[in-house]
Amino acid sequence: MEFSLAGEILSSFELHHFYRPLETIEHPQPQTAIKRAKMTLKDHLHLRSSVSHHPDDDKDKEKEKEDESTARKLFRRLKSGGKSDDESDNESPKLRSDSEAEVVIELPPAADFHVHLRDGSMMETVTPTIENGGVNLVYVMPNLVPPLTDPAAAIAYMSRLQPLSPSTTFLPTLYLHPSITPATIATAASMGIVGVKSYPRGLTTNSDSGVLSYEQFYPVFQAMSDHDIVLNLHGECPSTPSEDVAGIEDEDITILNAESKFLPTLLSIHKAFPKLRIVLEHCTTAAAVEAVRSCGPTVAGTITAHHLFLTIDNWADDPFCFCKPVAKLPADRAALLAAATSGDTKFFLGTDSAPHPKPAKQGRSGKTVAGVFTQPYAVQLVAEAFDKVGKADKETLEGFCCKFGRDFYKVKEKGIENGQDKRRIVLMRGLGEKVVKEVGGGEGAVVPFRAGEGVWSLKWIE
């Protein structure tokens, strides 16, 4: 299999060695993954740690040096927008050295509490880009086909992801579905499942098995509260049918007000289950920010990187800016930026990075699919957005990108992270880096958010 970065073909071997840490890592064999499907999350994390530090990693120093050289070369190529070393300097301006950066900010690795990594070939394309965005912990969405409604299947999915980004911690979730019962929640808790994601039926990608009525899940919510499992809400109501509206209580729901129409549901669930930890995912309106703030400490909200940039005008004529929930008014964008930079622990990073093949985003086979791909530049984009309002400082970025989400999800308390990853990330402004034009190749190529535009640079240090 081959992948393309900005029109250049890279082998799958090269791409893996670009994104992985600069060390030799032995991947688990397929039979290991099969065994892991019946394990708990802690078993999975322990096995990952054992795999990532295999004693055979040091047996071939010359090969390690070769791999390191390959990784650094590819790193330079990505930073320059994917241009190869032999292309003309006139086509791709040289990057400045790190010492010439206008701003330098050092942070601990970020955590992204809302990612879509898909399955199959798309999974293999996008999962290795996690670390390029400065992230070493991801909260993975369950809307595969079929959706992940079984705890063992969710753990098995983590085992498929792990070899593609060996130093990343993957947190599993379940898809809220009628087949999930209080007994399922008890099993999920015993296996280390972190949360359950709710999708309104038919509203977004792979949501055909989603929710029509929340009251039927109240026994499940009580079990989640009892077992301290998080409820993740895609906070929108389905749009009013375009034809027959008989029997519809509210006949004025569209993608523009679907989030605000959902907020009473958030408040009612919180009132019924005050101890249940709830996350209103990908907030897009000032009203959503205020709703989260009006709730107790068990309710939080994620904010994406792309919603810190976009308004209606952007996605109205650009399919690569179209997502759900859609970006709203400039005043709403300002409210999101204010919340994200406020230091309020209720708000933290969840990129909702959602890759789709380029033809699907262009609507070649029907409707334009919803989703914006930001994974390779997650923290860099946040830094750029914060910089526009004078808030690109260490304290503000560390809270939003690295700390608040981990605290809400009790990552340390639950033993999910053990502190073994001592690396840091360094953000740098003004080095001339540009977002690559594509990740992947052929019909499966994915176009990143703000492709071809300038972006902050990021590197990992020990």
C-alpha positions as CSV (number, residue, x, y, z in Angstrom):
1,M,0.0,0.0,0.0
2,E,1.2,3.5,-0.8
3,F,0.4,6.9,0.6
4,S,0.7,10.4,-0.8
5,L,1.7,13.6,1.0
6,A,1.2,16.7,-1.2
7,G,1.4,14.7,-4.3
8,E,4.5,12.7,-3.3
9,I,4.2,8.9,-3.0
10,L,5.5,7.5,0.3
11,S,5.7,3.8,1.1
12,S,3.7,2.5,4.1
13,F,7.0,1.7,5.7
14,E,8.2,5.2,5.3
15,L,5.0,6.8,6.6
16,H,5.0,4.5,9.6
17,H,8.6,5.5,10.5
18,F,7.8,9.1,10.0
19,Y,5.1,9.3,12.5
20,R,6.4,6.8,15.1
21,P,8.9,7.8,17.8
22,L,12.5,7.5,16.6
23,E,13.1,4.0,18.0
24,T,12.5,0.5,16.7
25,I,9.2,-0.9,17.8
26,E,8.1,-4.5,17.4
27,H,4.4,-4.7,16.4
28,P,2.1,-7.3,18.0
29,Q,1.2,-10.2,15.7
30,P,-2.4,-10.8,14.6
31,Q,-2.9,-13.5,17.1
32,T,-1.9,-11.1,19.9
33,A,-4.7,-8.7,18.8
34,I,-7.2,-11.6,18.8
35,K,-6.3,-12.5,22.4
36,R,-6.5,-8.8,23.4
37,A,-10.1,-8.6,22.3
38,K,-11.1,-10.3,25.5
39,M,-8.9,-8.2,27.8
40,T,-9.7,-5.1,29.8
41,L,-8.4,-1.7,29.0
42,K,-5.7,-2.0,31.7
43,D,-4.6,-5.3,30.2
44,H,-4.5,-3.7,26.8
45,L,-2.4,-0.8,28.1
46,H,0.0,-3.1,29.9
47,L,0.5,-5.2,26.8
48,R,1.1,-2.0,24.8
49,S,3.7,-0.9,27.2
50,S,5.4,-4.3,27.0
51,V,5.3,-4.2,23.1
52,S,6.6,-0.6,23.0
53,H,9.7,-1.5,25.1
54,H,10.5,-4.9,23.7
55,P,14.1,-5.9,24.5
56,D,14.9,-6.7,20.9
57,D,14.4,-3.0,20.1
58,D,18.2,-2.4,20.7
59,K,19.6,-5.4,18.8
60,D,20.3,-3.6,15.5
61,K,21.8,-0.2,16.1
62,E,22.6,0.4,12.4
63,K,19.0,-0.2,11.3
64,E,17.8,2.2,14.1
65,K,20.1,4.9,12.8
66,E,18.8,4.3,9.3
67,D,15.2,4.5,10.5
68,E,15.9,7.7,12.4
69,S,17.4,9.3,9.3
70,T,14.3,8.3,7.3
71,A,12.0,9.7,9.9
72,R,13.8,13.1,10.1
73,K,13.9,13.4,6.3
74,L,10.1,12.8,6.1
75,F,9.6,15.2,9.0
76,R,11.3,17.9,7.0
77,R,9.2,17.1,3.9
78,L,5.9,17.3,5.8
79,K,6.9,20.6,7.4
80,S,7.7,22.1,4.0
81,G,4.2,21.1,2.7
82,G,5.2,17.7,1.4
83,K,7.7,18.8,-1.2
84,S,10.5,16.4,-2.0
85,D,14.1,17.4,-1.5
86,D,14.9,17.7,-5.2
87,E,12.0,20.2,-6.0
88,S,12.9,23.8,-6.8
89,D,13.2,26.3,-4.0
90,N,11.1,28.6,-6.1
91,E,8.2,26.2,-5.8
92,S,8.5,25.7,-2.0
93,P,10.2,28.3,0.1
94,K,12.8,27.0,2.6
95,L,11.7,26.6,6.2
96,R,13.4,28.7,8.8
97,S,15.4,27.0,11.4
98,D,13.9,26.4,14.9
99,S,16.1,29.1,16.3
100,E,14.4,31.7,14.1
101,A,10.9,31.0,15.5
102,E,9.0,34.1,16.5
103,V,7.3,32.3,19.3
104,V,8.3,29.1,21.1
105,I,6.0,27.3,23.6
106,E,6.8,24.0,25.3
107,L,4.0,21.9,26.6
108,P,3.3,18.3,27.8
109,P,1.7,16.1,25.1
110,A,-1.9,17.1,24.4
111,A,-5.0,14.9,24.8
112,D,-7.8,14.9,22.1
113,F,-11.1,13.8,23.6
114,H,-13.0,13.3,20.3
115,V,-11.4,11.6,17.3
116,H,-12.7,9.5,14.4
117,L,-10.1,7.0,13.2
118,R,-12.4,4.8,11.1
119,D,-11.4,1.3,10.2
120,G,-9.6,-0.6,7.4
121,S,-7.5,1.4,4.9
122,M,-8.7,4.8,6.2
123,M,-7.7,3.8,9.7
124,E,-4.3,2.9,8.4
125,T,-4.0,6.3,6.7
126,V,-5.0,8.6,9.5
127,T,-4.1,6.9,12.8
128,P,-0.3,7.5,12.2
129,T,-0.9,11.2,12.0
130,I,-2.0,11.6,15.7
131,E,1.4,12.4,17.0
132,N,2.1,14.9,14.3
133,G,-0.7,17.0,15.9
134,G,1.1,16.9,19.3
135,V,-1.3,14.4,20.9
136,N,-0.5,11.2,22.8
137,L,-4.0,10.3,24.2
138,V,-7.2,10.1,22.1
139,Y,-10.8,9.3,22.9
140,V,-12.0,7.3,20.0
141,M,-15.5,7.5,18.6
142,P,-17.5,4.2,18.1
143,N,-19.5,5.0,14.9
144,L,-17.9,2.2,12.8
145,V,-20.0,0.0,10.5
146,P,-21.4,-1.9,12.4
147,P,-21.2,0.4,15.5
148,L,-19.3,-0.6,18.6
149,T,-22.0,-1.7,21.0
150,D,-20.1,-4.6,22.6
151,P,-17.3,-3.9,25.2
152,A,-15.1,-6.7,23.8
153,A,-15.4,-5.3,20.3
154,A,-14.4,-1.8,21.5
155,I,-11.2,-3.3,23.2
156,A,-10.5,-5.3,20.0
157,Y,-10.7,-2.0,18.0
158,M,-8.1,-0.4,20.3
159,S,-5.8,-3.4,19.5
160,R,-6.1,-2.7,15.7
161,L,-5.3,1.0,16.3
162,Q,-2.3,0.5,18.6
163,P,0.3,-0.8,16.1
164,L,-0.4,2.2,13.9
165,S,0.6,4.7,16.7
166,P,2.5,2.7,19.3
167,S,3.1,5.5,21.8
168,T,-0.5,6.7,21.8
169,T,-3.0,5.9,24.5
170,F,-6.4,5.0,22.9
171,L,-9.5,5.3,25.1
172,P,-12.5,3.1,24.0
173,T,-16.1,4.1,23.8
174,L,-19.5,2.4,23.1
175,Y,-22.2,3.5,20.8
176,L,-25.6,4.2,22.6
177,H,-28.0,1.7,21.1
178,P,-31.1,-0.3,22.3
179,S,-28.9,-3.4,22.7
180,I,-27.0,-1.7,25.5
181,T,-28.5,-2.5,28.9
182,P,-27.5,-1.8,32.5
183,A,-25.8,-5.2,32.5
184,T,-23.8,-4.1,29.4
185,I,-22.6,-1.0,31.3
186,A,-21.5,-3.1,34.3
187,T,-19.5,-5.3,31.9
188,A,-18.1,-2.2,30.2
189,A,-17.0,-0.7,33.4
190,S,-15.2,-3.9,34.5
191,M,-13.3,-3.9,31.2
192,G,-12.3,-0.3,31.4
193,I,-14.6,1.3,28.8
194,V,-14.5,5.0,29.4
195,G,-17.7,6.4,27.9
196,V,-20.8,5.9,25.8
197,K,-21.5,8.1,22.8
198,S,-25.0,9.2,21.8
199,Y,-25.8,10.0,18.2
200,P,-29.2,11.3,17.1
201,R,-30.4,8.9,14.5
202,G,-29.5,9.7,10.9
203,L,-27.8,13.1,11.8
204,T,-24.2,12.5,10.9
205,T,-21.7,9.8,9.6
206,N,-22.7,6.2,10.5
207,S,-25.6,7.3,12.8
208,D,-28.4,5.2,11.3
209,S,-28.5,3.2,14.6
210,G,-28.7,6.3,16.7
211,V,-31.1,7.6,19.3
212,L,-34.7,8.8,18.8
213,S,-35.8,9.1,22.4
214,Y,-33.5,9.5,25.4
215,E,-36.0,8.6,28.1
216,Q,-35.8,4.9,27.1
217,F,-32.1,5.0,28.1
218,Y,-32.6,6.4,31.6
219,P,-31.9,3.0,33.2
220,V,-28.7,2.8,31.2
221,F,-27.8,6.4,32.3
222,Q,-28.3,5.4,35.9
223,A,-26.0,2.5,35.5
224,M,-23.4,4.8,33.8
225,S,-23.7,7.1,36.8
226,D,-23.3,4.3,39.2
227,H,-20.2,2.9,37.4
228,D,-18.7,6.4,36.6
229,I,-18.9,6.1,32.9
230,V,-19.1,9.3,30.8
231,L,-22.1,10.1,28.5
232,N,-21.0,11.8,25.4
233,L,-23.7,13.7,23.6
234,H,-23.8,14.8,20.0
235,G,-25.9,17.8,20.9
236,E,-28.3,18.2,17.9
237,C,-31.9,17.4,17.1
238,P,-32.6,15.9,13.7
239,S,-33.9,18.4,11.1
240,T,-37.6,18.6,10.4
241,P,-38.5,16.3,7.4
242,S,-38.5,18.2,4.2
243,E,-41.9,16.8,3.1
244,D,-44.6,15.6,5.5
245,V,-44.3,17.3,8.9
246,A,-47.5,15.9,10.5
247,G,-46.9,14.9,14.1
248,I,-43.6,16.8,14.4
249,E,-43.7,18.8,17.6
250,D,-41.2,21.4,16.3
251,E,-41.4,22.2,12.6
252,D,-38.5,24.6,12.4
253,I,-35.4,22.5,13.0
254,T,-32.5,22.9,10.5
255,I,-28.8,22.4,10.7
256,L,-28.5,26.0,11.8
257,N,-30.6,25.7,15.0
258,A,-30.3,21.9,15.7
259,E,-27.8,22.5,18.5
260,S,-29.8,25.1,20.3
261,K,-33.0,23.0,20.0
262,F,-31.1,20.1,21.7
263,L,-29.9,22.1,24.8
264,P,-33.1,21.5,26.9
265,T,-32.4,17.7,26.5
266,L,-28.9,18.2,27.9
267,L,-30.4,20.1,30.9
268,S,-33.1,17.5,31.5
269,I,-30.6,14.6,31.5
270,H,-28.3,16.5,33.9
271,K,-31.2,17.3,36.2
272,A,-32.3,13.6,36.2
273,F,-28.8,12.3,36.8
274,P,-26.7,15.0,38.5
275,K,-23.8,12.7,39.3
276,L,-23.5,11.4,35.7
277,R,-20.5,12.9,33.9
278,I,-21.7,14.4,30.6
279,V,-19.8,16.0,27.8
280,L,-21.6,18.1,25.2
281,E,-19.5,17.4,22.2
282,H,-18.2,19.9,19.7
283,C,-20.0,23.0,21.0
284,T,-20.7,25.5,18.2
285,T,-22.9,28.2,19.7
286,A,-22.8,30.8,22.4
287,A,-26.0,29.2,23.7
288,A,-24.2,25.8,24.1
289,V,-21.3,27.4,26.0
290,E,-23.8,29.0,28.4
291,A,-25.7,25.8,28.8
292,V,-22.6,23.9,29.8
293,R,-21.7,26.7,32.3
294,S,-25.2,26.6,33.8
295,C,-24.8,22.9,34.8
296,G,-22.9,21.5,37.7
297,P,-19.3,20.3,37.7
298,T,-20.2,16.9,36.1
299,V,-21.0,18.6,32.8
300,A,-18.3,19.7,30.4
301,G,-18.0,20.6,26.7
302,T,-15.5,19.9,24.0
303,I,-14.5,22.5,21.4
304,T,-12.9,21.6,18.0
305,A,-10.0,23.3,16.4
306,H,-11.9,24.0,13.2
307,H,-14.8,25.7,14.9
308,L,-12.3,28.3,16.3
309,F,-11.9,29.4,12.6
310,L,-15.1,28.8,10.8
311,T,-18.5,30.5,10.3
312,I,-21.4,29.8,8.0
313,D,-19.7,31.6,5.1
314,N,-16.8,29.2,5.1
315,W,-18.7,25.9,4.7
316,A,-21.4,27.4,2.5
317,D,-19.1,27.2,-0.5
318,D,-16.3,24.9,0.6
319,P,-17.1,21.2,1.2
320,F,-13.9,20.7,3.1
321,C,-15.2,23.0,5.8
322,F,-18.5,21.3,6.1
323,C,-19.1,19.3,9.3
324,K,-21.9,18.6,11.7
325,P,-22.7,20.5,13.8
326,V,-22.1,23.2,11.2
327,A,-20.2,26.4,12.1
328,K,-22.5,29.2,13.0
329,L,-22.3,33.0,13.3
330,P,-19.1,35.1,13.9
331,A,-20.6,35.8,17.4
332,D,-20.7,32.1,18.1
333,R,-17.1,31.6,17.0
334,A,-16.1,34.5,19.3
335,A,-17.9,32.8,22.2
336,L,-16.1,29.5,21.5
337,L,-12.7,31.3,21.4
338,A,-13.6,33.1,24.6
339,A,-14.6,29.8,26.4
340,A,-11.5,27.9,25.1
341,T,-9.1,30.6,26.2
342,S,-10.9,31.5,29.5
343,G,-9.2,28.9,31.7
344,D,-12.6,27.5,32.5
345,T,-12.0,23.8,33.2
346,K,-15.4,22.9,31.8
347,F,-14.0,23.3,28.2
348,F,-11.2,21.3,26.6
349,L,-10.0,20.0,23.2
350,G,-12.0,17.4,21.3
351,T,-11.1,17.9,17.6
352,D,-13.9,15.8,16.1
353,S,-11.3,15.2,13.4
354,A,-13.3,13.2,10.8
355,P,-11.6,12.0,7.7
356,H,-13.4,11.2,4.5
357,P,-12.0,10.3,1.0
358,K,-11.6,13.4,-1.1
359,P,-14.3,12.3,-3.7
360,A,-16.9,11.9,-0.8
361,K,-16.2,15.4,0.5
362,Q,-16.6,16.7,-3.1
363,G,-20.0,15.0,-3.3
364,R,-19.1,13.0,-6.4
365,S,-21.4,10.1,-5.3
366,G,-24.2,12.0,-3.8
367,K,-24.5,14.4,-0.9
368,T,-21.3,16.0,0.6
369,V,-20.3,14.1,3.7
370,A,-19.9,15.9,7.0
371,G,-16.5,16.0,8.6
372,V,-13.3,18.1,8.8
373,F,-9.9,16.4,9.1
374,T,-7.6,18.2,11.5
375,Q,-5.7,15.3,13.2
376,P,-2.2,16.1,11.9
377,Y,-2.3,19.7,13.0
378,A,-4.6,19.5,16.1
379,V,-2.5,21.6,18.6
380,Q,-0.9,23.7,15.9
381,L,-4.4,24.9,14.8
382,V,-5.5,25.7,18.3
383,A,-2.3,27.7,18.9
384,E,-3.0,29.7,15.8
385,A,-6.6,30.4,16.8
386,F,-5.5,31.4,20.3
387,D,-2.8,33.7,18.9
388,K,-5.4,35.7,17.0
389,V,-6.9,36.8,20.3
390,G,-3.6,37.2,22.1
391,K,-3.9,34.0,24.1
392,A,-1.2,31.7,22.6
393,D,0.6,31.4,25.9
394,K,1.8,28.3,27.8
395,E,-0.8,28.4,30.6
396,T,-3.8,28.8,28.4
397,L,-2.8,26.2,25.8
398,E,-1.7,23.7,28.4
399,G,-5.1,24.0,30.2
400,F,-7.2,23.6,27.1
401,C,-5.2,21.1,25.2
402,C,-3.4,19.0,27.9
403,K,-4.9,19.3,31.4
404,F,-8.6,20.0,31.7
405,G,-9.8,17.0,29.6
406,R,-7.5,14.6,31.4
407,D,-8.8,15.9,34.8
408,F,-12.5,15.6,33.7
409,Y,-11.9,12.0,32.5
410,K,-9.9,11.1,35.6
411,V,-7.1,9.8,33.5
412,K,-4.6,9.8,36.3
413,E,-7.0,8.7,39.0
414,K,-8.1,5.7,36.9
415,G,-4.6,4.7,36.1
416,I,-5.0,5.2,32.4
417,E,-1.7,7.1,32.1
418,N,1.2,6.0,34.2
419,G,3.5,8.9,33.5
420,Q,6.0,6.9,31.5
421,D,5.8,9.2,28.4
422,K,8.3,11.9,29.5
423,R,8.3,13.6,26.1
424,R,7.3,17.2,25.5
425,I,6.0,19.1,22.5
426,V,7.3,22.4,21.2
427,L,5.1,24.8,19.3
428,M,6.9,27.3,17.0
429,R,5.4,30.2,15.1
430,G,6.9,31.7,12.0
431,L,8.9,28.9,10.4
432,G,7.1,29.0,7.1
433,E,5.4,25.6,7.4
434,K,2.2,24.9,5.4
435,V,-0.5,22.3,5.8
436,V,0.0,19.4,3.4
437,K,-2.4,19.2,0.5
438,E,-3.4,15.6,1.0
439,V,-2.8,12.6,3.3
440,G,-3.1,9.2,1.6
441,G,-3.3,8.4,-2.0
442,G,-5.7,7.8,-4.9
443,E,-9.4,7.7,-4.2
444,G,-8.7,7.3,-0.5
445,A,-6.8,10.6,-0.2
446,V,-7.9,12.9,2.6
447,V,-7.7,16.7,2.4
448,P,-6.7,18.3,5.7
449,F,-8.3,21.4,7.1
450,R,-6.7,24.6,5.6
451,A,-4.7,22.6,3.1
452,G,-1.9,24.6,1.6
453,E,-2.1,27.4,4.2
454,G,0.5,28.5,6.7
455,V,0.5,26.8,10.1
456,W,2.4,26.7,13.3
457,S,5.2,24.1,13.5
458,L,5.5,21.4,16.2
459,K,8.2,19.0,17.2
460,W,8.6,16.4,20.0
461,I,11.5,16.4,22.4
462,E,12.7,14.0,25.1
